[in-house]
Amino acid sequence: MSRTRTAILAALALVASAAGTATAVVPGDVGTAAVPCTVDYKVQNQWDTGFTAAVTVTNNGAAKSSWAVKWSYAGNQKVTNYWNTKLTQSGTAVTAANETYNGSLATGGSVSFGFQASYSGSNAIPTGFTLDGVTCNVDSGPTDPTDPTGPSDKVDNPYTGAKVYVNPEWSAKAAAETGGSRISNQPTGVWLDRIAAINGVGGGMGLRDHLDAALAQKGSGEEVVQLVVYDLPGRDCAALASNGELGPTEIDKYKTQFIDPIAAILADSKYSSLRIVTTIEIDSLPNLVTNTGSRATATPQCDTMLANGNYVKGVGYALAKLGAIPNVYNYIDAGHHGWLGWDDNFAPAATLFKQAATSEGATVDDVQGFITNTANYSALKENNFTINDTVNGTSVRQSKWVDWNRYVDELSYAQAFRNQLVSVGFNSGIGMLIDTSRNGWGGTARPAGPGSTTSVDTYVDGGRYDRRIHVGNWCNQSGAGLGERPQANPATGIDAYVWMKPPGESDGSSSAIPNDEGKGFDRMCDPTYTGNARNGNSMSGALPNAPLSGHWFSAQFQQLMQNAYPPLS
């Protein structure tokens, strides 16, 4: 259960109730004119050794171009991660100052930020806050975390303190491979990529089967189940290998035959003890940003989906229906740095995502966070160069590989994009997931250090871990390896590293294969293909002899293990 407490300070007197909880007593009516600022401090989630908190500050005084909030702890609380603020701590004293993008604080305006901290013993709420040296009051609210009038019972990060479901079907395939038992116990996503997958395809497990198996794995602790919800009308309008079964206009069928049955199953009280994480519709919204209109990468299919609005409607409907279920946590797909990291994509993508998240009855409260790099290969962290480096006076951004992008890896992109999303109206407590299933890029080709400084290209190309021919290559990439193993709270603003794409499942076939799954043949999966505008007219870099997307690809699985980073033992 989410633990939420609100501190009531200054003009509010705190007295202990008979039950031992803090109860606010308001000594008369306090108007905002007499209150220079208010602070709302909420412990969103708490466990034995740590907690996450959200802080909202409202300025009732003169407008500010910068701000700093200060408080002190009575115990040994120590902040370990933070977001939407520049936070420092000296002993028990904490100072949270504005970031470059949220320093403006108008009269009557509010700003929110959050953090994660460790503690032992008790976790007492601070007893005083100041805004730029002026003592603040704090908005009143429910102090009992079980109060039904309080916020949702959803926890701040579903992965914290929880095991994650191991799909027995994927696990069996992995274990059957030579050396596969080293990773066959890792959690991976369960893909609901067509209507038939809800009940199971070809005698395989359906959604209820997976949830029942998750209950069996759960035991007495917490358990996360990861689902990929992926069947929009006109799905993935720029990649034939992942086209879906529904035509561009079949939005009603998507709602009634796909989302509604999934929601009905997830809402079954039998599964209420599970934390169900949903990845909502990968690739489709980013396509509306980059592959429409007058852009060289535009496709008629993407123009159609932008015009009819069915991607936005479908995502909104899915968020609203699934977000209404108390134990479901929705994460919207946010592409990857090599897709949305350029200036002309970055902010427009966040704005489009906000539009989708507030359509068809959805609100931003239905969004737990976002996921990047789903089923992609972008390196988590490039250690041998940064976006700020220069070589002989030439910026890394001017290299052929970076090509004026603002980001060189997924971690920096995910953290920055999270801030952008909050700036357009998403909740300050949103978290990011990064799919690290295939972005390790280890093995003998992994550079040990920076490239030569002969030119900016030799510097970048000689040092980059990501060995793809072009950052736009996405299908069954040669040389890729398993990335970081799944883990919770790995970095600031990141809820978890996940393996949402099950390693060993193909991205698409190397040649045309007749099928009844609605999956076309995309030349980007053909190793002989010389490219298009979306990959700089480069070779595809795809492995040969690949099966249909989602089907088991043994050669790729073996390569992923061989090139894993961190290496497999």
Secondary structure, 3 states (H helix, E strand, C coil): CCCCCECCCCCCEEEECCCCCEEEECCCCCCHHHCCEEEEEEEEEEECCEEEEEEEEEECCCCECCCEEEEECCCCCEEEEEECCEEEEECCEEEEECCCCCCCECCCCEEEEEEEEECCCCCCCCCCEEECCEECECCCCCCCCCCCCCCCCCCCCCCCCEEECCCHHHHHHHHHCCCHHHCCCCCCCEEECCHHHHCCCCCCCCHHHHHHHHHHHHCCCEEEEEEEECCCCCCCCCCHHHCCCCCCCCHHHHHHHHHHHHHHHHCCHHHCCCEEEEEECCCHHHHHHHCCCCCCCCCHHHHHHHHHCHHHHHHHHHHHHHHCCCCEEEEEECCCHHHHCCHHHHHHHHHHHHHHHCCCCCCHHHCCEEEECCCCCCCCCCCCCCCCCEECCEEHHHCCCCCCCCCCCHHHHHHHHHHHHHHCCCCCCCEEEEECCCCCCCCCCCCCCCCCCCCHHHHHHHHCCCCCCCCCCCCCECCCCCCCCCEEEEECCEEEEECCCCCCECCCCCCCCCCCCCCCCCHHHCCCCCCCHHHCCCCCCECCCCCCCCCECHHHHHHHHHCCCCCCC
